[in-house]
Amino acid sequence: MTEIEYALYRKKRTLLEVCQEFGIDVDDADISNIETCSSCSIWYKSVELIPDLDGNPICKVCNRFYGL
């Protein structure tokens, strides 16, 4: 994980906030290993998310609360 991914992982921060904190342009940010849960908007590793019935990635917590 890159330092940007580490700063976002399991947090509800925006990519813009983290890029401003590190002084990096948003277009140059490498976030290929993580993505947000489409329900709660918390960042997780891509392998930790599961697709719901519409194909949107959701985390296990949201899956337990809301279902697929």
C-alpha positions as CSV (number, residue, x, y, z in Angstrom):
1,M,0.0,0.0,0.0
2,T,1.2,3.5,-0.8
3,E,1.2,6.2,1.9
4,I,-1.9,7.7,0.4
5,E,-3.7,4.4,0.5
6,Y,-2.5,3.9,4.1
7,A,-3.9,7.3,5.1
8,L,-7.3,6.5,3.5
9,Y,-7.6,2.9,4.6
10,R,-10.6,2.3,6.9
11,K,-11.3,6.0,7.1
12,K,-14.0,8.2,5.7
13,R,-11.7,10.8,4.3
14,T,-11.7,12.1,0.7
15,L,-8.9,11.6,-1.7
16,L,-8.7,15.4,-2.1
17,E,-8.1,15.8,1.7
18,V,-5.3,13.3,1.8
19,C,-3.6,14.7,-1.3
20,Q,-3.7,18.2,0.1
21,E,-2.2,16.8,3.3
22,F,0.7,15.2,1.4
23,G,1.0,18.0,-1.1
24,I,0.3,15.7,-4.1
25,D,-1.9,16.4,-7.1
26,V,-5.0,14.3,-7.1
27,D,-4.3,13.2,-10.7
28,D,-0.9,11.8,-9.6
29,A,-2.3,9.8,-6.7
30,D,-2.0,6.0,-7.0
31,I,-4.9,4.3,-5.3
32,S,-5.1,1.1,-7.3
33,N,-5.4,-1.3,-4.3
34,I,-8.3,0.4,-2.4
35,E,-11.8,1.7,-3.1
36,T,-14.7,3.0,-1.1
37,C,-17.7,1.0,0.1
38,S,-20.7,2.3,-2.0
39,S,-22.9,2.4,1.1
40,C,-20.8,3.9,3.9
41,S,-18.0,5.5,1.8
42,I,-15.2,4.1,4.0
43,W,-12.0,3.0,2.1
44,Y,-11.2,-0.7,2.1
45,K,-8.8,-2.9,0.2
46,S,-10.5,-4.1,-3.0
47,V,-10.4,-7.7,-1.9
48,E,-12.3,-6.9,1.3
49,L,-15.4,-5.6,-0.6
50,I,-18.1,-7.8,-2.1
51,P,-20.5,-6.8,-4.9
52,D,-24.1,-6.3,-3.9
53,L,-27.0,-7.4,-6.2
54,D,-26.5,-4.2,-8.3
55,G,-22.7,-4.9,-8.7
56,N,-21.7,-2.1,-6.3
57,P,-18.8,-2.9,-3.9
58,I,-19.9,-2.9,-0.3
59,C,-18.0,-3.8,2.9
60,K,-18.9,-6.7,5.2
61,V,-20.3,-4.4,7.9
62,C,-22.8,-2.9,5.4
63,N,-23.6,-6.3,4.1
64,R,-24.6,-7.4,7.6
65,F,-26.7,-4.3,8.3
66,Y,-28.4,-3.9,4.9
67,G,-27.8,-7.2,3.1
68,L,-27.0,-7.5,-0.6
